[in-house]
Amino acid sequence: MKEERLDKLLAAQGIGSRKEIKELVRKGGVVVNGCMAKSADLKIAPDAEVVVQGKPILLKKHLYLMMNKPTGVVSASRGDDCPTVVDLVPPELKRRGLFPAGRLDKDTTGFVLITDDGAFAHDILSPKHHIPKTYIATLDGILTEKVVEAFAGGIPLKNEDRCLPAQLTILDDHTAKVVLHEGMYHQIKRMFAACGLHVDALHRMAMGALPLDENLAEGQCRELTPQELELVQNRDGLK
Ligand code: URA
């Protein structure tokens, strides 16, 4: 990360608009490497220590959040009359340009990755990369080996190409673990519908080889570590 203007950097961290940051600097509220910043156009290095109104700020180019999405919330940056996953990001983690990397249906719960890094999102969603996503589905009917075989063979969906083979593990009569390597619209619900089953509940429990943190309550999110980001990009999935 190269040197950047102080106001631009702090605005990107969600501290406020550039105008608000200029005002903060003017009032002496920003300290860089132990010295009060005198001007908002000060160029600062990526490893600079920046304190805003007594609070140290961690300068990062991009932010990567794991959220445990509740039902009733849309996977989007803006919703017309519905709360979005981005609305649920707490103020201290909010920054400009956040969006969910991939979509879960409004009634699906679980792991949503929220970021401001478009290239990263493109990479993990690209059909070329086939990053596995693992779901737990609760069905209204009884699961059989026939359904396992149909998923493994690639289910043909109306008006779409045949799905890629998906791994289905029966956990009990009505519950299955499903690993998908692509992300078509309502894909799991449509795959089960093609087998005569209705999905009563769907939960995404992992992206790549990274499971959802069990300590995250619904609606909560936290930053991912660099190691966790690597696990998200792992094509082998959960072990
Ligand atoms: N498949 C679905 O049907 N819905 C989701 O939210 C994710 C995968």
py3Dmol code that shows the C-alpha trace and the ligand (Angstrom):
import py3Dmol

protein = """\
ATOM      1  CA  MET A   1       0.000   0.000   0.000  1.00  0.00           C
ATOM      2  CA  LYS A   2       1.546   3.287  -1.089  1.00  0.00           C
ATOM      3  CA  GLU A   3       1.414   6.631   0.701  1.00  0.00           C
ATOM      4  CA  GLU A   4      -2.053   8.163   0.662  1.00  0.00           C
ATOM      5  CA  ARG A   5      -3.634  11.428   1.674  1.00  0.00           C
ATOM      6  CA  LEU A   6      -4.807  11.378   5.291  1.00  0.00           C
ATOM      7  CA  ASP A   7      -8.391  12.432   4.477  1.00  0.00           C
ATOM      8  CA  LYS A   8      -8.710   9.849   1.688  1.00  0.00           C
ATOM      9  CA  LEU A   9      -7.368   7.054   3.869  1.00  0.00           C
ATOM     10  CA  LEU A  10      -9.567   7.850   6.843  1.00  0.00           C
ATOM     11  CA  ALA A  11     -12.643   8.249   4.634  1.00  0.00           C
ATOM     12  CA  ALA A  12     -11.956   4.783   3.171  1.00  0.00           C
ATOM     13  CA  GLN A  13     -11.875   3.379   6.729  1.00  0.00           C
ATOM     14  CA  GLY A  14     -15.394   4.732   7.265  1.00  0.00           C
ATOM     15  CA  ILE A  15     -14.296   7.414   9.750  1.00  0.00           C
ATOM     16  CA  GLY A  16     -16.381  10.033   7.965  1.00  0.00           C
ATOM     17  CA  SER A  17     -16.615  11.984   4.732  1.00  0.00           C
ATOM     18  CA  ARG A  18     -13.496  13.792   3.522  1.00  0.00           C
ATOM     19  CA  LYS A  19     -15.147  17.054   4.539  1.00  0.00           C
ATOM     20  CA  GLU A  20     -15.778  15.756   8.071  1.00  0.00           C
ATOM     21  CA  ILE A  21     -12.205  14.517   8.322  1.00  0.00           C
ATOM     22  CA  LYS A  22     -10.846  17.912   7.235  1.00  0.00           C
ATOM     23  CA  GLU A  23     -12.892  19.434  10.034  1.00  0.00           C
ATOM     24  CA  LEU A  24     -11.580  16.881  12.542  1.00  0.00           C
ATOM     25  CA  VAL A  25      -8.002  17.640  11.507  1.00  0.00           C
ATOM     26  CA  ARG A  26      -8.661  21.380  11.773  1.00  0.00           C
ATOM     27  CA  LYS A  27      -9.871  20.862  15.347  1.00  0.00           C
ATOM     28  CA  GLY A  28      -6.721  18.888  16.211  1.00  0.00           C
ATOM     29  CA  GLY A  29      -8.529  15.536  16.508  1.00  0.00           C
ATOM     30  CA  VAL A  30      -6.107  13.498  14.380  1.00  0.00           C
ATOM     31  CA  VAL A  31      -2.640  12.401  15.518  1.00  0.00           C
ATOM     32  CA  VAL A  32      -0.191  10.756  13.097  1.00  0.00           C
ATOM     33  CA  ASN A  33       2.910   9.040  14.475  1.00  0.00           C
ATOM     34  CA  GLY A  34       2.579  10.950  17.711  1.00  0.00           C
ATOM     35  CA  CYS A  35       2.183  14.423  16.137  1.00  0.00           C
ATOM     36  CA  MET A  36      -1.042  16.325  15.685  1.00  0.00           C
ATOM     37  CA  ALA A  37      -1.876  16.416  11.974  1.00  0.00           C
ATOM     38  CA  LYS A  38      -2.030  19.965  10.674  1.00  0.00           C
ATOM     39  CA  SER A  39      -3.435  19.253   7.262  1.00  0.00           C
ATOM     40  CA  ALA A  40      -5.845  16.695   5.793  1.00  0.00           C
ATOM     41  CA  ASP A  41      -3.728  16.362   2.649  1.00  0.00           C
ATOM     42  CA  LEU A  42      -0.773  15.066   4.651  1.00  0.00           C
ATOM     43  CA  LYS A  43       0.652  12.017   2.844  1.00  0.00           C
ATOM     44  CA  ILE A  44       0.943   9.065   5.181  1.00  0.00           C
ATOM     45  CA  ALA A  45       2.594   5.651   4.929  1.00  0.00           C
ATOM     46  CA  PRO A  46       0.585   2.412   5.284  1.00  0.00           C
ATOM     47  CA  ASP A  47       2.315   1.586   8.570  1.00  0.00           C
ATOM     48  CA  ALA A  48       1.646   5.020  10.118  1.00  0.00           C
ATOM     49  CA  GLU A  49       0.094   5.081  13.579  1.00  0.00           C
ATOM     50  CA  VAL A  50      -3.064   7.124  13.334  1.00  0.00           C
ATOM     51  CA  VAL A  51      -5.218   8.103  16.294  1.00  0.00           C
ATOM     52  CA  VAL A  52      -8.576   9.796  15.735  1.00  0.00           C
ATOM     53  CA  GLN A  53     -10.161  11.481  18.738  1.00  0.00           C
ATOM     54  CA  GLY A  54      -8.082   9.315  21.056  1.00  0.00           C
ATOM     55  CA  LYS A  55      -8.920   6.049  19.213  1.00  0.00           C
ATOM     56  CA  PRO A  56      -6.148   4.190  17.332  1.00  0.00           C
ATOM     57  CA  ILE A  57      -7.131   3.378  13.754  1.00  0.00           C
ATOM     58  CA  LEU A  58      -5.934   0.243  12.016  1.00  0.00           C
ATOM     59  CA  LEU A  59      -5.107   1.233   8.438  1.00  0.00           C
ATOM     60  CA  LYS A  60      -5.997  -1.475   5.973  1.00  0.00           C
ATOM     61  CA  LYS A  61      -6.487  -1.389   2.270  1.00  0.00           C
ATOM     62  CA  HIS A  62      -9.440  -3.763   2.343  1.00  0.00           C
ATOM     63  CA  LEU A  63     -11.804  -5.221   4.884  1.00  0.00           C
ATOM     64  CA  TYR A  64     -13.069  -8.830   4.950  1.00  0.00           C
ATOM     65  CA  LEU A  65     -15.909  -9.704   7.308  1.00  0.00           C
ATOM     66  CA  MET A  66     -17.602 -12.974   8.149  1.00  0.00           C
ATOM     67  CA  MET A  67     -21.282 -12.479   8.996  1.00  0.00           C
ATOM     68  CA  ASN A  68     -23.794 -14.953  10.353  1.00  0.00           C
ATOM     69  CA  LYS A  69     -26.787 -13.813   8.301  1.00  0.00           C
ATOM     70  CA  PRO A  70     -30.199 -14.069   9.924  1.00  0.00           C
ATOM     71  CA  THR A  71     -33.399 -14.699   7.935  1.00  0.00           C
ATOM     72  CA  GLY A  72     -35.316 -11.646   6.716  1.00  0.00           C
ATOM     73  CA  VAL A  73     -32.166  -9.806   5.666  1.00  0.00           C
ATOM     74  CA  VAL A  74     -31.126  -9.420   2.029  1.00  0.00           C
ATOM     75  CA  SER A  75     -27.611 -10.106   0.738  1.00  0.00           C
ATOM     76  CA  ALA A  76     -27.117  -6.714  -0.875  1.00  0.00           C
ATOM     77  CA  SER A  77     -25.614  -3.325  -0.126  1.00  0.00           C
ATOM     78  CA  ARG A  78     -28.983  -1.601  -0.471  1.00  0.00           C
ATOM     79  CA  GLY A  79     -32.485  -2.916   0.085  1.00  0.00           C
ATOM     80  CA  ASP A  80     -35.723  -1.150  -0.778  1.00  0.00           C
ATOM     81  CA  ASP A  81     -37.737  -1.932   2.294  1.00  0.00           C
ATOM     82  CA  CYS A  82     -35.634  -4.691   3.839  1.00  0.00           C
ATOM     83  CA  PRO A  83     -32.555  -4.531   6.017  1.00  0.00           C
ATOM     84  CA  THR A  84     -29.374  -5.633   4.227  1.00  0.00           C
ATOM     85  CA  VAL A  85     -26.349  -7.505   5.511  1.00  0.00           C
ATOM     86  CA  VAL A  86     -24.359  -4.269   5.124  1.00  0.00           C
ATOM     87  CA  ASP A  87     -26.884  -2.458   7.375  1.00  0.00           C
ATOM     88  CA  LEU A  88     -25.988  -4.988  10.101  1.00  0.00           C
ATOM     89  CA  VAL A  89     -22.247  -4.158  10.025  1.00  0.00           C
ATOM     90  CA  PRO A  90     -21.498  -2.251  13.257  1.00  0.00           C
ATOM     91  CA  PRO A  91     -20.334   1.382  12.869  1.00  0.00           C
ATOM     92  CA  GLU A  92     -16.752   0.617  13.965  1.00  0.00           C
ATOM     93  CA  LEU A  93     -16.372  -1.833  11.046  1.00  0.00           C
ATOM     94  CA  LYS A  94     -18.351   0.128   8.447  1.00  0.00           C
ATOM     95  CA  ARG A  95     -16.481   1.632   5.573  1.00  0.00           C
ATOM     96  CA  ARG A  96     -17.345   2.831   2.123  1.00  0.00           C
ATOM     97  CA  GLY A  97     -17.945   0.325  -0.657  1.00  0.00           C
ATOM     98  CA  LEU A  98     -18.810  -2.748   1.445  1.00  0.00           C
ATOM     99  CA  PHE A  99     -20.867  -5.415  -0.332  1.00  0.00           C
ATOM    100  CA  PRO A 100     -21.604  -9.126   0.131  1.00  0.00           C
ATOM    101  CA  ALA A 101     -19.443 -11.435  -1.985  1.00  0.00           C
ATOM    102  CA  GLY A 102     -22.179 -13.702  -3.292  1.00  0.00           C
ATOM    103  CA  ARG A 103     -25.843 -13.965  -2.444  1.00  0.00           C
ATOM    104  CA  LEU A 104     -27.883 -15.960  -0.019  1.00  0.00           C
ATOM    105  CA  ASP A 105     -31.677 -15.945  -0.302  1.00  0.00           C
ATOM    106  CA  LYS A 106     -33.556 -13.753   2.164  1.00  0.00           C
ATOM    107  CA  ASP A 107     -34.659 -16.833   4.130  1.00  0.00           C
ATOM    108  CA  THR A 108     -31.219 -18.527   4.094  1.00  0.00           C
ATOM    109  CA  THR A 109     -29.010 -18.137   7.174  1.00  0.00           C
ATOM    110  CA  GLY A 110     -25.285 -18.426   7.734  1.00  0.00           C
ATOM    111  CA  PHE A 111     -21.927 -17.413   6.317  1.00  0.00           C
ATOM    112  CA  VAL A 112     -21.837 -14.275   4.178  1.00  0.00           C
ATOM    113  CA  LEU A 113     -18.513 -12.688   3.351  1.00  0.00           C
ATOM    114  CA  ILE A 114     -18.702  -8.899   3.230  1.00  0.00           C
ATOM    115  CA  THR A 115     -15.841  -6.936   1.720  1.00  0.00           C
ATOM    116  CA  ASP A 116     -14.818  -3.835  -0.213  1.00  0.00           C
ATOM    117  CA  ASP A 117     -12.353  -5.839  -2.340  1.00  0.00           C
ATOM    118  CA  GLY A 118     -13.957  -6.374  -5.744  1.00  0.00           C
ATOM    119  CA  ALA A 119     -11.063  -8.423  -7.140  1.00  0.00           C
ATOM    120  CA  PHE A 120     -11.176 -10.836  -4.199  1.00  0.00           C
ATOM    121  CA  ALA A 121     -14.952 -11.241  -4.507  1.00  0.00           C
ATOM    122  CA  HIS A 122     -14.642 -11.869  -8.221  1.00  0.00           C
ATOM    123  CA  ASP A 123     -12.015 -14.537  -7.570  1.00  0.00           C
ATOM    124  CA  ILE A 124     -14.001 -16.523  -5.012  1.00  0.00           C
ATOM    125  CA  LEU A 125     -17.233 -16.308  -7.012  1.00  0.00           C
ATOM    126  CA  SER A 126     -15.789 -17.040 -10.427  1.00  0.00           C
ATOM    127  CA  PRO A 127     -17.087 -20.320 -11.888  1.00  0.00           C
ATOM    128  CA  LYS A 128     -13.491 -20.927 -12.997  1.00  0.00           C
ATOM    129  CA  HIS A 129     -12.344 -21.286  -9.401  1.00  0.00           C
ATOM    130  CA  HIS A 130     -15.158 -23.543  -8.145  1.00  0.00           C
ATOM    131  CA  ILE A 131     -14.659 -22.531  -4.516  1.00  0.00           C
ATOM    132  CA  PRO A 132     -16.933 -24.945  -2.614  1.00  0.00           C
ATOM    133  CA  LYS A 133     -19.751 -23.622  -0.447  1.00  0.00           C
ATOM    134  CA  THR A 134     -21.161 -25.970   2.187  1.00  0.00           C
ATOM    135  CA  TYR A 135     -24.805 -25.841   3.280  1.00  0.00           C
ATOM    136  CA  ILE A 136     -27.075 -27.650   5.711  1.00  0.00           C
ATOM    137  CA  ALA A 137     -30.541 -28.167   4.232  1.00  0.00           C
ATOM    138  CA  THR A 138     -33.646 -29.272   6.121  1.00  0.00           C
ATOM    139  CA  LEU A 139     -36.177 -30.997   3.876  1.00  0.00           C
ATOM    140  CA  ASP A 140     -39.892 -31.661   4.134  1.00  0.00           C
ATOM    141  CA  GLY A 141     -39.505 -35.241   2.887  1.00  0.00           C
ATOM    142  CA  ILE A 142     -37.270 -38.243   3.419  1.00  0.00           C
ATOM    143  CA  LEU A 143     -33.786 -38.253   1.911  1.00  0.00           C
ATOM    144  CA  THR A 144     -32.704 -41.339   0.011  1.00  0.00           C
ATOM    145  CA  GLU A 145     -29.569 -42.613  -1.735  1.00  0.00           C
ATOM    146  CA  LYS A 146     -31.330 -41.756  -5.025  1.00  0.00           C
ATOM    147  CA  VAL A 147     -31.091 -38.050  -4.143  1.00  0.00           C
ATOM    148  CA  VAL A 148     -27.396 -38.471  -3.264  1.00  0.00           C
ATOM    149  CA  GLU A 149     -26.796 -40.061  -6.675  1.00  0.00           C
ATOM    150  CA  ALA A 150     -28.817 -37.401  -8.515  1.00  0.00           C
ATOM    151  CA  PHE A 151     -26.783 -34.601  -6.907  1.00  0.00           C
ATOM    152  CA  ALA A 152     -23.514 -36.423  -7.709  1.00  0.00           C
ATOM    153  CA  GLY A 153     -24.569 -36.861 -11.330  1.00  0.00           C
ATOM    154  CA  GLY A 154     -25.376 -33.167 -11.887  1.00  0.00           C
ATOM    155  CA  ILE A 155     -29.045 -32.174 -11.785  1.00  0.00           C
ATOM    156  CA  PRO A 156     -30.563 -30.669 -14.951  1.00  0.00           C
ATOM    157  CA  LEU A 157     -32.424 -27.450 -14.079  1.00  0.00           C
ATOM    158  CA  LYS A 158     -35.070 -25.809 -16.270  1.00  0.00           C
ATOM    159  CA  ASN A 159     -33.569 -23.144 -18.577  1.00  0.00           C
ATOM    160  CA  GLU A 160     -30.047 -23.754 -17.244  1.00  0.00           C
ATOM    161  CA  ASP A 161     -27.095 -25.948 -18.034  1.00  0.00           C
ATOM    162  CA  ARG A 162     -26.902 -29.159 -16.040  1.00  0.00           C
ATOM    163  CA  CYS A 163     -25.571 -28.399 -12.528  1.00  0.00           C
ATOM    164  CA  LEU A 164     -22.040 -29.405 -11.702  1.00  0.00           C
ATOM    165  CA  PRO A 165     -21.835 -32.547  -9.569  1.00  0.00           C
ATOM    166  CA  ALA A 166     -22.627 -31.680  -5.940  1.00  0.00           C
ATOM    167  CA  GLN A 167     -21.795 -33.739  -2.860  1.00  0.00           C
ATOM    168  CA  LEU A 168     -24.758 -34.581  -0.655  1.00  0.00           C
ATOM    169  CA  THR A 169     -24.321 -36.316   2.699  1.00  0.00           C
ATOM    170  CA  ILE A 170     -27.435 -37.518   4.525  1.00  0.00           C
ATOM    171  CA  LEU A 171     -27.202 -36.442   8.180  1.00  0.00           C
ATOM    172  CA  ASP A 172     -30.638 -37.767   9.135  1.00  0.00           C
ATOM    173  CA  ASP A 173     -33.935 -38.493   7.308  1.00  0.00           C
ATOM    174  CA  HIS A 174     -34.684 -34.779   6.774  1.00  0.00           C
ATOM    175  CA  THR A 175     -31.258 -33.133   6.970  1.00  0.00           C
ATOM    176  CA  ALA A 176     -28.436 -33.060   4.429  1.00  0.00           C
ATOM    177  CA  LYS A 177     -25.045 -31.461   4.044  1.00  0.00           C
ATOM    178  CA  VAL A 178     -24.598 -30.182   0.483  1.00  0.00           C
ATOM    179  CA  VAL A 179     -21.396 -28.941  -1.132  1.00  0.00           C
ATOM    180  CA  LEU A 180     -21.869 -26.758  -4.232  1.00  0.00           C
ATOM    181  CA  HIS A 181     -19.140 -25.622  -6.599  1.00  0.00           C
ATOM    182  CA  GLU A 182     -21.166 -22.918  -8.334  1.00  0.00           C
ATOM    183  CA  GLY A 183     -23.882 -20.459  -7.389  1.00  0.00           C
ATOM    184  CA  MET A 184     -26.991 -20.348  -9.539  1.00  0.00           C
ATOM    185  CA  TYR A 185     -30.163 -18.567  -8.464  1.00  0.00           C
ATOM    186  CA  HIS A 186     -31.983 -20.571  -5.714  1.00  0.00           C
ATOM    187  CA  GLN A 187     -29.763 -23.461  -6.753  1.00  0.00           C
ATOM    188  CA  ILE A 188     -30.127 -25.802  -3.776  1.00  0.00           C
ATOM    189  CA  LYS A 189     -33.880 -25.255  -3.527  1.00  0.00           C
ATOM    190  CA  ARG A 190     -34.256 -25.971  -7.239  1.00  0.00           C
ATOM    191  CA  MET A 191     -32.011 -29.048  -7.095  1.00  0.00           C
ATOM    192  CA  PHE A 192     -34.064 -30.541  -4.283  1.00  0.00           C
ATOM    193  CA  ALA A 193     -37.300 -29.537  -6.040  1.00  0.00           C
ATOM    194  CA  ALA A 194     -36.080 -31.499  -9.085  1.00  0.00           C
ATOM    195  CA  CYS A 195     -35.904 -34.525  -6.728  1.00  0.00           C
ATOM    196  CA  GLY A 196     -39.414 -33.863  -5.364  1.00  0.00           C
ATOM    197  CA  LEU A 197     -38.273 -32.327  -2.057  1.00  0.00           C
ATOM    198  CA  HIS A 198     -38.955 -28.906  -0.546  1.00  0.00           C
ATOM    199  CA  VAL A 199     -36.266 -27.065   1.428  1.00  0.00           C
ATOM    200  CA  ASP A 200     -37.734 -25.897   4.747  1.00  0.00           C
ATOM    201  CA  ALA A 201     -34.509 -24.261   5.965  1.00  0.00           C
ATOM    202  CA  LEU A 202     -31.082 -23.586   4.507  1.00  0.00           C
ATOM    203  CA  HIS A 203     -27.900 -22.565   6.307  1.00  0.00           C
ATOM    204  CA  ARG A 204     -24.472 -21.886   4.771  1.00  0.00           C
ATOM    205  CA  MET A 205     -21.908 -23.347   7.149  1.00  0.00           C
ATOM    206  CA  ALA A 206     -18.660 -22.852   5.199  1.00  0.00           C
ATOM    207  CA  MET A 207     -16.981 -21.062   2.304  1.00  0.00           C
ATOM    208  CA  GLY A 208     -13.949 -22.846   0.858  1.00  0.00           C
ATOM    209  CA  ALA A 209     -12.299 -24.577   3.814  1.00  0.00           C
ATOM    210  CA  LEU A 210     -13.442 -21.984   6.347  1.00  0.00           C
ATOM    211  CA  PRO A 211     -16.385 -22.889   8.604  1.00  0.00           C
ATOM    212  CA  LEU A 212     -18.674 -20.218  10.013  1.00  0.00           C
ATOM    213  CA  ASP A 213     -17.473 -19.172  13.466  1.00  0.00           C
ATOM    214  CA  GLU A 214     -19.898 -20.822  15.904  1.00  0.00           C
ATOM    215  CA  ASN A 215     -19.430 -17.972  18.354  1.00  0.00           C
ATOM    216  CA  LEU A 216     -21.034 -15.481  15.968  1.00  0.00           C
ATOM    217  CA  ALA A 217     -24.673 -14.976  16.896  1.00  0.00           C
ATOM    218  CA  GLU A 218     -27.111 -14.328  14.048  1.00  0.00           C
ATOM    219  CA  GLY A 219     -26.590 -10.818  12.711  1.00  0.00           C
ATOM    220  CA  GLN A 220     -23.079 -10.520  14.124  1.00  0.00           C
ATOM    221  CA  CYS A 221     -19.887 -10.214  12.114  1.00  0.00           C
ATOM    222  CA  ARG A 222     -16.153 -10.090  12.671  1.00  0.00           C
ATOM    223  CA  GLU A 223     -13.017  -9.514  10.637  1.00  0.00           C
ATOM    224  CA  LEU A 224     -11.278 -12.465   9.005  1.00  0.00           C
ATOM    225  CA  THR A 225      -7.600 -13.114   9.676  1.00  0.00           C
ATOM    226  CA  PRO A 226      -5.208 -13.449   6.688  1.00  0.00           C
ATOM    227  CA  GLN A 227      -5.058 -17.215   7.381  1.00  0.00           C
ATOM    228  CA  GLU A 228      -8.850 -17.450   7.288  1.00  0.00           C
ATOM    229  CA  LEU A 229      -8.909 -15.567   3.983  1.00  0.00           C
ATOM    230  CA  GLU A 230      -6.620 -18.207   2.526  1.00  0.00           C
ATOM    231  CA  LEU A 231      -8.963 -20.930   3.773  1.00  0.00           C
ATOM    232  CA  VAL A 232     -11.879 -19.242   1.976  1.00  0.00           C
ATOM    233  CA  GLN A 233      -9.923 -19.573  -1.282  1.00  0.00           C
ATOM    234  CA  ASN A 234      -9.201 -23.249  -0.707  1.00  0.00           C
ATOM    235  CA  ARG A 235     -10.796 -25.383  -3.430  1.00  0.00           C
ATOM    236  CA  ASP A 236     -10.646 -28.592  -1.412  1.00  0.00           C
ATOM    237  CA  GLY A 237     -13.291 -27.321   0.996  1.00  0.00           C
ATOM    238  CA  LEU A 238     -13.893 -28.531   4.545  1.00  0.00           C
ATOM    239  CA  LYS A 239     -11.920 -31.545   5.703  1.00  0.00           C
TER     240      LYS A 239
END
"""
ligand_1 = """\
8
URA
N -29.131 -22.197 -2.811
C -30.352 -21.693 -2.558
O -31.361 -22.210 -3.012
N -30.434 -20.590 -1.775
C -29.364 -19.991 -1.223
O -29.519 -19.001 -0.495
C -28.087 -20.543 -1.492
C -28.001 -21.644 -2.289
"""
view = py3Dmol.view(width=600, height=400)
view.addModel(protein, "pdb")
view.setStyle({"model": 0}, {"cartoon": {"style": "trace"}})
view.addModel(ligand_1, "xyz")
view.setStyle({"model": 1}, {"stick": {}})
view.zoomTo()
view.show()
